[in-house]
Each structure stands twice: as C-alpha cells, then as structure tokens.
Amino acid sequence: MTTPQQQQPQPQEQPPLQQPVAPQPAKKGIKVPRLVISIVVLIVVAGVGWFLSRDDALNAKVGDCLHQKGANDLAIVKCDSADANFSVLGRVEDKTESEVNATDVCNQWREATDTYWEGKSGQKGTVLCLKGK
C-alpha cells in the first residue's frame, strides 16, 4: 500500500505589481482654436468700427467733400452729390481748439471759407480748411 502523498498547496499567482501612474500635468496656455476665434472676432470688430466711422470728417483728405449733418457734425460724401456742402482744401494736425479760434490756421488756403476742428477739449486735434460749395 502506498501512502497517499499530500499535495502541497500551489502558491496563488499574483498579478505583477504595476507602478503607480502619476497624473499628467494639465497643459497650460491658449488652445489654437480659441486663439484663432479670438483673432477673427478682433478683426471683425475692427472692421465694423472702420465701416461705421469711414465717413467721419476726421477721415477726410484734401479733395474730399463733406455734408453738414448738424451744427458740429460733418460726413464725407461724393463731390457730385447734392448733399456736398464743403470741399476740403487743407488739413492741419496738432492744433488746440483755442489755437484755431485765436489764429487763422487756414490762411495759406486763400479760398478757404470755413474751418472745422475735431478733437478732445483741451487737447490737440485736427483742423480741416474748407471751401463752401
């Protein structure tokens, strides 16, 4: 008779140890799509601003014509327009309103009949030397 052999218990297989995974740091900075959208919005806002102010008297150049919309409100119009009240003979930059009132800044344009100053009170602005139509 043989003696039964005892079976030794098999060690349980353990899964291999895994190294703990450190969380990835969050990426900082502006994502490209957000940056592109911001730039596009900025361009659109600038374009709308330009479009709305394109006929302001401050943008007038020598040779442009202006329409008087109000007591101190002029707008650029086509010179063949029936609304054209003035033509721009000259532009003088960096003059205060008091300098314009005290001197004849447009005396170099003999045909000038009117002056128009635009700027912030107490600061330097732009003078347009105008000829009435």
C-alpha positions in Angstrom: 0.0 0.0 0.0 1.2 3.2 -0.8 0.6 6.2 1.2 -1.1 9.0 -0.4 1.1 11.9 -0.9 -0.1 15.1 0.2 -0.3 17.7 -2.4 1.3 20.8 -1.4 -0.8 23.8 -2.0 0.2 25.8 -5.0 1.1 29.4 -4.3 -1.6 31.6 -5.8 -0.4 33.5 -8.7 -0.4 37.2 -8.1 -0.7 39.7 -10.8 2.5 41.5 -11.5 2.9 44.7 -9.5 2.2 47.9 -11.5 3.9 51.1 -10.9 1.5 53.8 -9.9 1.0 56.2 -12.8 1.4 59.8 -12.0 -1.3 62.0 -13.4 -0.2 64.0 -16.4 0.0 67.7 -15.7 -2.7 69.8 -17.3 -1.5 71.6 -20.4 -1.4 75.3 -19.9 -1.8 78.1 -22.5 -4.3 79.0 -25.1 -5.5 76.3 -27.3 -5.1 77.1 -31.0 -8.8 77.1 -31.9 -9.6 79.6 -29.1 -6.7 81.8 -30.3 -7.9 81.7 -33.9 -11.5 82.5 -32.8 -10.2 85.5 -30.7 -8.3 86.9 -33.7 -11.2 86.5 -36.0 -13.5 88.3 -33.6 -11.0 91.1 -33.2 -10.7 91.6 -36.9 -14.5 91.6 -37.3 -14.9 94.2 -34.5 -12.2 96.4 -36.1 -13.8 96.1 -39.5 -17.2 97.1 -38.2 -15.7 100.1 -36.3 -14.0 101.2 -39.5 -17.1 100.7 -41.5 -19.2 102.8 -39.1 -16.6 105.6 -38.9 -15.4 105.7 -42.5 -17.4 108.8 -43.4 -16.4 110.8 -40.3 -15.0 114.2 -41.0 -11.8 113.3 -39.2 -11.0 110.8 -42.0 -11.4 113.5 -44.7 -8.5 114.1 -47.0 -7.6 117.1 -49.2 -10.0 116.9 -52.2 -12.8 115.1 -50.3 -16.3 116.7 -50.0 -18.3 117.0 -46.8 -22.0 117.3 -45.9 -23.0 119.2 -42.8 -25.4 116.9 -40.9 -25.7 119.0 -37.8 -24.2 122.1 -36.1 -20.8 120.3 -35.5 -21.3 117.1 -37.5 -19.8 116.6 -40.9 -19.7 113.5 -43.0 -17.7 112.6 -46.2 -19.9 112.4 -49.3 -19.2 112.1 -53.0 -18.3 115.5 -54.5 -21.0 115.2 -57.2 -23.6 114.6 -54.5 -26.3 117.2 -54.0 -25.5 116.9 -50.2 -22.0 118.1 -50.6 -21.7 121.4 -48.7 -17.9 121.8 -48.5 -14.7 120.6 -50.1 -11.5 120.1 -48.1 -8.7 122.4 -49.2 -6.3 121.5 -46.4 -5.6 119.6 -43.2 -3.7 120.9 -40.2 -2.8 118.5 -37.4 -1.9 119.1 -33.7 -3.9 122.3 -33.0 -5.9 123.0 -30.0 -9.4 124.5 -30.4 -8.2 127.7 -28.8 -5.3 128.0 -31.3 -7.8 127.6 -34.1 -10.0 130.4 -32.7 -7.1 132.7 -31.9 -5.3 132.4 -35.3 -6.2 131.9 -38.9 -4.7 128.4 -39.3 -6.2 128.2 -42.8 -4.7 131.4 -44.2 -2.5 129.5 -46.6 -5.6 128.4 -48.5 -6.9 131.7 -49.8 -10.2 130.1 -51.0 -11.0 128.7 -47.5 -14.3 130.0 -46.2 -14.7 127.8 -43.1 -12.7 125.9 -40.6 -13.7 122.7 -38.8 -11.8 121.5 -35.7 -12.2 118.0 -34.3 -10.6 116.6 -31.1 -11.0 116.4 -27.4 -11.5 119.6 -25.5 -8.2 120.9 -24.1 -6.2 118.6 -26.3 -4.7 118.9 -29.7 -6.9 117.9 -32.7 -7.2 118.2 -36.4 -8.3 121.3 -38.4 -10.0 121.0 -41.8 -9.8 124.1 -44.0 -13.0 124.1 -46.1 -14.4 125.9 -49.1 -18.2 126.2 -49.3 -19.9 124.9 -52.4 
